[in-house]
Amino acid sequence: MARKPLIAGNWKMNLNHLEAIALVQKIAFSLPAKYFDKVDVTVIPPFTDIRSVQTLVEGDKLLLTYGAQDVSAHDSGAYTGEISGFMLAKLGCTFVVVGHSERRTLHCEDNDTVLAKTKAALKNGITPIVCIGEGLDVREAGEHVSYNVEQLRGSLAGLSAEDIAKVVIAYEPVWAIGTGRVASAADAQEVCAAIRATLGDLASPDVASGVRVLYGGSVNAKNVGEIVGQTDVDGALVGGASLKADEFATLSAIAAGGPLP
Ligand SMILES: O=C[C@H](O)COP(=O)(O)O
């Protein structure tokens, strides 16, 4: 099954709402409509920027989408500081990142939490981008494939095939995030192929062939072409390079197959 590439820019805790407007305007200016037939492009700003991005995207009828970096597992109630899937849906979010390694590590999120958040996203019609990835110790021990398969199984445990068909998976080796140390294209393909095979076990080969599997970790305009050229890599979750309009637009255009903007 042909899968349309997805380039998702995770801004992490960067840019206020005014800076967000400026960045989205620049990206949109650099990526005319013709690119969006061949690539989906989404920006993932901090919560405080989402309403401004929504106003811009809807007002100017931009073709890029936007999402959030996290979602509560709960619908509403006494959960100070949390943001629900219902709230994000009302803001027009298409995607939400779930289980990013920074949340798993810094906020002690385990697979059960990631699963609950994935369900909360799906319940509200938002596509979860479910992140998995091994640390350097696991990679050096040569256990990265089994580690990622286990993390994926835990993060999707009990979901129906119908729900699995609606998720995006992002493979992000922790040692490659923000380090400039990108996995080789072969490394990315090895794990993304194992992810797809596992999705086949959890749902069906047909479902697995339609799910987009992204790579993340020091992706930029120079390396994105080789990475998304791999059979089982359907795009990228981009951190640092997504904060630079020119570079993000260029790598999105490369994922679309060109030409360069
Ligand atoms: O969500 C994005 C990833 O953590 C990758 O970040 P990076 O591109 O800055 O390495």
The ligand as an SDF file (V2000), in Angstrom:
LIG
                    3D

 10  9  0  0  0  0  0  0  0  0999 V2000
   10.6750   14.8630   18.3400 O   0  0  0  0  0  0  0  0  0  0  0  0
   11.7350   15.0370   17.7530 C   0  0  0  0  0  0  0  0  0  0  0  0
   12.9170   14.3130   18.1270 C   0  0  0  0  0  0  0  0  0  0  0  0
   13.1030   14.2530   19.4850 O   0  0  0  0  0  0  0  0  0  0  0  0
   14.1380   14.6330   17.3380 C   0  0  0  0  0  0  0  0  0  0  0  0
   14.7540   15.8170   17.7630 O   0  0  0  0  0  0  0  0  0  0  0  0
   16.0350   16.3410   16.9420 P   0  0  0  0  0  0  0  0  0  0  0  0
   15.6210   16.3930   15.5150 O   0  0  0  0  0  0  0  0  0  0  0  0
   16.3260   17.6900   17.5290 O   0  0  0  0  0  0  0  0  0  0  0  0
   17.1100   15.3390   17.1840 O   0  0  0  0  0  0  0  0  0  0  0  0
  1  2  2  0
  2  3  1  0
  3  4  1  0
  3  5  1  0
  5  6  1  0
  6  7  1  0
  7  8  2  0
  7  9  1  0
  7 10  1  0
M  END
$$$$
